[in-house]
Amino acid sequence: TDVSRGVRRLGAASVDLCHVALGITEAYYEFYLKPWDVCAGTLMVREAGGKVTTLDGRDYTVFDKSMLASNGKVHGEMLEHVQPKVEQVVQSQRREDIKERWFIPPKYNVA
């Protein structure tokens, strides 16, 4: 790409997130991941000292429809590059649902 040396995708969010946690890759982002795809991986990234947010910079929960995980050092720079493009997608394709959450069970507290 024009701002990275390359993009590596293995086809499993859990493996991609573990690569971020291990320091093999610096960051990972994706849309429309289900909670069961990312629960363990987000824990691994956070426990390794990384950062996980939505693509518009909000704190990430497993119910969010977008994710940016990083080693923490490149997170701000990644958000700077990704946020304008996410906004373009939202506006041009009317994809407001990217900013919504998946179904949250009744009485489940998501801060």
N, C-alpha and C positions, 0 to 999 in steps of 0.2 A: 504494500500500500504506500501512499505518499508520505505517511508519518511513522511507519514501522518497518522493521526489517523483514517481517513476514507474519502470517497468521497461521497458527497451528490449531487444527480442530480434530479431536479424536472421536467425536460422535456421542460421548457420554459426559454430561455436565459434571457428574461426580468426579470423573477422572480429570477433567479440565481444572476443576477447583482444587483438587489435590496437587496438581502440577503448580498452581499458584502458591499453595501452602508450602510446598517443598522448595520453591524458588526456581523451578525449571522454566516457568514462564512468569512474566511480571504482572499480567492482568488477563481477565476473561470477562466478556460481556455477552448477554443473550437476552432475548425476549421470550415470553410465554413459557417459562419453565414451571413445571408443577412442583409442589412442595416435596414430594417423594423423590424428585430428581436432585434436589439441592440441600436437603437438611444436613446430611453428614458433611458434605463438602464445604458449606458455609461455616460450620463449626470448625473444621480443619483450618480454614483460612484465618478465622478470627483467633483461634488458639495459637497459630503461628505468628501472630502479630500483624496480620493483614487487615484490610478494611473491605467491607461489603456494603454497598448502597444500591439504590435504584439508579437507573440511567439519568434521572433528573436530580440526583443528589440526596434524596431522602434516605433516612435509615431504612435498611432492608429488613423485611420480614418474609417468611416463606410463602406468604400469601400475595406478595407483589408480583406483577407481570413482567418486570424488567430487572436486570441485575448487572452490577459492575463490581467485580471482585479484583482486588489488587494486593500487591505486597505492602501497600500503604505509602510507599515513596513516590509512586507515579500516579496515585489516585487523582489528585487535583488536575494534573495535566491530561489524564484520560478523560475526565469529566469535561474539561474545556473543549476537547476535540469531539466528544460524543454528543453532548447536550444540544448544540445547534442542529446537528443532523437528526437527532430524535425529534426535535421540534418541527423540522421540515417534514418528517414522515407523518407526524401527528396532524399537521396542517394540510399537507397536500393529499394525504390518503384518508383523512378524517378518522384517524386511529386513536381517538381519545381513550379507548379502553386500555391502552398501554399503561396509563397512569392509574388505572383502577386495580382492585385486588380480586383475587379468586374468591370463591365462597368461603366465608369465615363461619364456623359453627356457632350457633347461638351460645351466649354467655362466655365465649372465648375472648379473653382480653388481649388485644393487640395494641400495645402502646405506640 
